[in-house]
Amino acid sequence: MRYSLKMMSECDFYTNLYDDFLETRNDENERFLWKTRKIIDLMKVTTEKDANGFMENGLRMIMLLFKHFKISSCDLCSYDLFDTPFNEKEELMLILHEEFT
């Protein structure tokens, strides 16, 4: 099931997320591709000024569905990256670079 990303509502995103997740049929390679595609889709339909938390909630849902991720208590609080010290932003960039390259 595919939707136009520009007109996708939060509900449509979650429906699409679950449907595509089920299509992976527990194949680890397919699950990894699913995770990266869904993160990219989420970034396309949200903005950095997401006041409703759609981006954060979507990322949590993706990571919860992805088999190797477990939420810890430190994942339950969020911080604005604009207020984060420069060295922590650099560390985050390294982690994201390793994850997606």
C-alpha positions in Angstrom: 0.0 0.0 0.0 1.6 3.3 -1.1 0.4 6.8 -0.4 1.5 10.2 -1.8 3.9 11.4 0.8 3.0 15.1 0.5 -0.7 14.4 1.4 -0.2 11.7 4.0 -1.9 12.1 7.3 -0.4 10.7 10.5 -3.0 7.9 10.6 -2.2 7.0 7.0 1.5 6.9 7.8 0.9 4.5 10.6 -1.4 2.3 8.5 1.2 2.2 5.7 3.9 1.5 8.3 2.2 -1.6 9.6 1.2 -2.9 6.3 4.7 -2.6 4.9 6.1 -4.1 8.1 3.9 -7.2 7.7 5.1 -7.6 4.1 8.7 -8.1 5.3 7.6 -11.6 6.6 10.3 -11.6 9.3 13.1 -11.5 6.7 16.0 -9.6 8.4 17.2 -8.0 5.1 13.7 -6.9 4.2 13.2 -5.5 7.7 16.3 -3.5 7.5 15.3 -2.0 4.1 11.8 -1.4 5.5 13.2 0.5 8.5 15.4 2.8 6.4 12.6 3.4 3.8 10.1 4.3 6.6 12.6 6.7 8.3 13.1 8.4 4.9 9.3 8.6 4.3 8.8 10.0 7.8 11.4 12.7 7.2 9.7 13.6 3.9 6.2 14.1 5.5 7.3 16.0 8.6 9.2 19.2 9.2 11.6 20.4 11.9 8.8 22.5 13.3 6.6 19.5 14.1 4.7 20.8 17.1 2.5 17.7 17.4 5.3 15.2 17.8 4.5 13.2 14.6 8.2 12.8 13.7 9.2 11.7 17.2 6.2 9.3 17.5 6.8 7.9 14.1 10.5 7.2 14.8 9.6 5.5 18.0 7.0 3.3 16.3 9.5 2.4 13.5 12.2 1.5 16.1 9.7 -0.5 18.2 8.7 -2.6 15.3 12.3 -3.2 14.2 13.3 -6.3 16.0 16.7 -5.3 17.4 15.5 -2.2 19.2 14.4 -2.0 22.8 13.1 1.2 24.4 14.9 2.2 27.6 13.9 4.9 30.0 16.3 7.4 28.4 14.4 7.1 25.1 11.2 8.3 26.8 12.4 11.9 27.1 13.3 14.2 24.3 15.5 17.2 23.9 15.4 20.0 21.3 18.5 19.6 19.1 18.7 23.3 18.8 19.6 23.5 22.5 22.0 20.6 22.3 25.7 21.4 22.8 27.8 21.3 19.6 29.9 18.2 20.6 26.7 16.2 21.3 25.3 17.2 17.8 28.6 16.0 16.3 28.3 12.6 18.1 24.7 12.3 16.9 25.8 13.0 13.3 28.4 10.3 13.5 25.8 7.7 14.8 23.4 8.7 12.0 26.2 8.5 9.4 27.1 5.0 10.5 23.5 3.9 10.5 22.7 5.1 7.0 25.9 4.5 5.1 
